[in-house]
């Protein structure tokens, strides 16, 4: 049985580092309302339609489906991948939910008392509680970072596409008035860093999963 290929993927990790730097600067320069309004109040009819679909890529059901579908690849049909997928797919979500319960931060709609300037549509969920951090952003960055680290060498450039997909999910959460910038920022860091840590640890113990019998 071949070992699954895992490595540093600069096409995801470098944009991820730049995102962390840029996001940190944005948080230090702009206030809560300015950052939220910059994303939520700039909208279009196309964006209104697309964001509902894009945000789905950060949901637990989507993450689970994708991770299960990867079992269709023979090189990932083993206990090493299954263990890595469970750790990277479940633990970041549990951490995020624990922080949500501890902070009990209000969502934008509640924080701004459903101000008329907030862009919403009747069909969008009107969530009010447990804002920090963003679970969708965490799920998306965890999934797409993991995928980028599992890519064979010739497919590494797809890591940039995976980063764009993860960032699009984070963006959608503010567009849909579900989160503040700090929510998606911290959620993305938890998800992305946890996947990198998981793969680093799992690669360290790879020999234990592929002992010749």
GULOSE-167998 format. One record per residue (C-alpha): residue number from 0; x negated, y, z negated. Coordinates in Angstrom, 3 decimals. Layout:
N
PT;NUM;X;Y;Z
...
//
This chain:
213
PT;0;0.000;0.000;0.000
PT;1;-1.392;3.393;1.010
PT;2;-1.719;6.082;-1.599
PT;3;0.441;9.160;-0.934
PT;4;-1.636;12.079;0.240
PT;5;-1.660;15.024;-2.130
PT;6;-3.854;18.089;-2.083
PT;7;-4.249;21.786;-2.529
PT;8;-2.119;23.464;0.136
PT;9;-3.241;27.080;0.722
PT;10;-0.260;27.752;2.980
PT;11;2.021;27.576;-0.059
PT;12;-0.270;28.361;-2.973
PT;13;-1.840;31.576;-1.632
PT;14;1.562;33.210;-0.839
PT;15;2.765;31.979;-4.245
PT;16;-0.152;33.714;-5.994
PT;17;0.486;36.900;-4.006
PT;18;4.166;36.717;-4.979
PT;19;3.237;36.440;-8.660
PT;20;0.954;39.462;-8.366
PT;21;3.449;41.565;-6.387
PT;22;6.331;40.597;-8.673
PT;23;4.345;41.516;-11.768
PT;24;3.534;44.920;-10.310
PT;25;7.191;45.489;-9.365
PT;26;8.313;44.684;-12.906
PT;27;5.772;47.095;-14.376
PT;28;6.737;49.955;-12.030
PT;29;10.527;49.720;-11.618
PT;30;13.344;49.387;-14.124
PT;31;15.943;46.620;-14.302
PT;32;18.675;48.437;-12.374
PT;33;16.406;49.751;-9.622
PT;34;15.061;46.286;-8.799
PT;35;18.484;44.664;-8.897
PT;36;20.101;47.345;-6.742
PT;37;17.280;47.159;-4.193
PT;38;18.269;43.573;-3.419
PT;39;21.993;43.498;-4.133
PT;40;23.190;46.716;-2.528
PT;41;21.441;46.173;0.815
PT;42;23.767;43.720;2.484
PT;43;25.438;42.750;5.738
PT;44;28.227;40.481;6.942
PT;45;25.627;37.976;8.167
PT;46;23.831;38.078;4.832
PT;47;27.106;37.583;2.968
PT;48;27.652;34.355;4.894
PT;49;24.086;33.020;4.875
PT;50;23.240;33.643;1.231
PT;51;25.911;31.246;-0.005
PT;52;24.259;28.454;1.984
PT;53;20.685;29.452;1.215
PT;54;21.308;29.544;-2.525
PT;55;22.461;25.893;-2.368
PT;56;18.839;24.852;-1.771
PT;57;18.110;25.686;-5.404
PT;58;20.867;23.529;-6.884
PT;59;20.103;20.296;-8.676
PT;60;22.195;18.255;-6.258
PT;61;20.193;19.508;-3.243
PT;62;16.869;18.919;-4.992
PT;63;17.911;15.388;-5.948
PT;64;19.107;14.536;-2.442
PT;65;15.864;15.728;-0.832
PT;66;13.674;13.866;-3.326
PT;67;15.668;10.672;-2.766
PT;68;15.511;11.038;1.020
PT;69;11.719;11.153;0.807
PT;70;11.824;7.552;-0.355
PT;71;12.514;6.802;3.301
PT;72;8.818;7.402;4.018
PT;73;6.867;4.209;3.400
PT;74;3.894;5.989;1.834
PT;75;6.212;7.535;-0.763
PT;76;8.129;4.375;-1.529
PT;77;6.236;3.637;-4.743
PT;78;6.245;4.314;-8.473
PT;79;3.668;7.099;-8.171
PT;80;5.955;9.264;-6.049
PT;81;9.067;8.290;-7.997
PT;82;7.438;9.319;-11.300
PT;83;6.121;12.593;-9.858
PT;84;9.531;13.393;-8.344
PT;85;11.360;12.764;-11.620
PT;86;8.913;14.878;-13.640
PT;87;8.818;17.796;-11.162
PT;88;12.541;17.597;-10.466
PT;89;13.886;17.267;-14.004
PT;90;11.544;18.810;-16.570
PT;91;11.413;22.357;-15.103
PT;92;15.197;22.407;-15.110
PT;93;15.309;21.300;-18.746
PT;94;12.794;23.980;-19.706
PT;95;14.800;26.626;-17.867
PT;96;18.047;25.570;-19.517
PT;97;16.403;25.624;-22.944
PT;98;15.172;29.189;-22.385
PT;99;18.620;30.200;-21.138
PT;100;20.195;28.860;-24.319
PT;101;17.602;30.585;-26.503
PT;102;17.798;34.016;-24.838
PT;103;21.508;34.111;-23.934
PT;104;20.825;37.010;-21.603
PT;105;23.819;38.597;-19.820
PT;106;24.084;38.375;-16.034
PT;107;24.175;41.570;-13.933
PT;108;27.979;41.686;-13.748
PT;109;28.256;41.680;-17.542
PT;110;25.202;43.867;-18.143
PT;111;26.539;46.590;-15.840
PT;112;30.182;46.080;-16.924
PT;113;31.190;44.970;-13.405
PT;114;30.228;48.369;-11.990
PT;115;31.865;49.104;-8.613
PT;116;28.499;49.654;-6.903
PT;117;27.557;45.965;-7.352
PT;118;28.057;44.046;-4.120
PT;119;30.264;40.983;-4.613
PT;120;32.825;39.026;-2.638
PT;121;35.972;37.307;-4.013
PT;122;34.695;33.848;-3.042
PT;123;31.408;34.210;-4.916
PT;124;31.228;32.797;-8.464
PT;125;31.464;35.578;-11.041
PT;126;28.918;34.373;-13.576
PT;127;28.393;36.421;-16.737
PT;128;26.121;34.559;-19.167
PT;129;22.779;32.692;-19.351
PT;130;20.902;34.851;-16.885
PT;131;17.255;34.388;-17.863
PT;132;15.514;32.666;-16.170
PT;133;17.010;31.664;-12.811
PT;134;17.638;27.931;-12.574
PT;135;18.115;28.073;-8.795
PT;136;14.775;29.853;-8.325
PT;137;13.084;27.333;-10.581
PT;138;14.621;24.407;-8.698
PT;139;13.724;25.795;-5.280
PT;140;10.111;26.597;-6.123
PT;141;9.674;23.267;-7.889
PT;142;11.013;21.350;-4.885
PT;143;9.296;23.247;-2.090
PT;144;5.975;23.441;-3.914
PT;145;6.099;19.686;-4.463
PT;146;6.894;19.105;-0.790
PT;147;3.984;21.296;0.300
PT;148;1.560;19.355;-1.907
PT;149;2.714;16.032;-0.450
PT;150;2.157;17.081;3.159
PT;151;-0.469;15.193;5.197
PT;152;-3.365;17.436;6.375
PT;153;-2.041;18.099;9.878
PT;154;1.287;19.301;8.487
PT;155;-0.146;21.643;5.839
PT;156;0.973;24.827;7.683
PT;157;4.556;23.834;6.885
PT;158;3.708;24.932;3.366
PT;159;4.271;28.523;4.470
PT;160;7.765;27.635;5.691
PT;161;8.448;25.910;2.370
PT;162;7.339;29.041;0.504
PT;163;9.675;31.193;2.605
PT;164;12.550;28.803;1.844
PT;165;11.855;28.975;-1.901
PT;166;11.601;32.768;-1.835
PT;167;14.829;32.985;0.180
PT;168;16.657;31.075;-2.552
PT;169;15.290;33.455;-5.191
PT;170;16.342;36.441;-3.063
PT;171;19.836;34.988;-2.644
PT;172;20.377;34.948;-6.402
PT;173;20.054;38.733;-6.573
PT;174;21.985;39.259;-3.339
PT;175;24.864;37.247;-4.839
PT;176;24.733;39.351;-8.051
PT;177;23.858;36.291;-10.131
PT;178;20.437;37.337;-11.462
PT;179;18.010;40.143;-12.184
PT;180;14.534;40.327;-10.650
PT;181;12.835;39.123;-13.837
PT;182;15.119;36.073;-13.823
PT;183;14.084;34.909;-10.359
PT;184;10.453;35.891;-10.995
PT;185;10.036;33.807;-14.141
PT;186;12.139;30.968;-12.715
PT;187;9.891;30.793;-9.655
PT;188;6.749;30.686;-11.796
PT;189;8.124;27.880;-13.969
PT;190;9.143;25.822;-10.953
PT;191;6.041;26.358;-8.821
PT;192;3.476;26.013;-11.601
PT;193;5.153;22.936;-13.032
PT;194;5.011;21.144;-9.672
PT;195;1.339;22.005;-9.273
PT;196;0.623;20.796;-12.798
PT;197;2.616;17.605;-12.211
PT;198;0.741;16.751;-9.020
PT;199;-2.625;17.529;-10.635
PT;200;-1.886;15.168;-13.525
PT;201;-0.370;12.487;-11.320
PT;202;-3.336;12.582;-8.953
PT;203;-5.637;12.156;-11.934
PT;204;-3.826;8.941;-12.869
PT;205;-3.194;7.729;-9.324
PT;206;-5.459;4.681;-9.699
PT;207;-3.210;3.300;-12.441
PT;208;-0.291;3.202;-9.997
PT;209;-2.203;1.564;-7.133
PT;210;-4.217;-1.167;-8.800
PT;211;-4.840;-4.104;-6.527
PT;212;-3.158;-7.228;-7.806
//
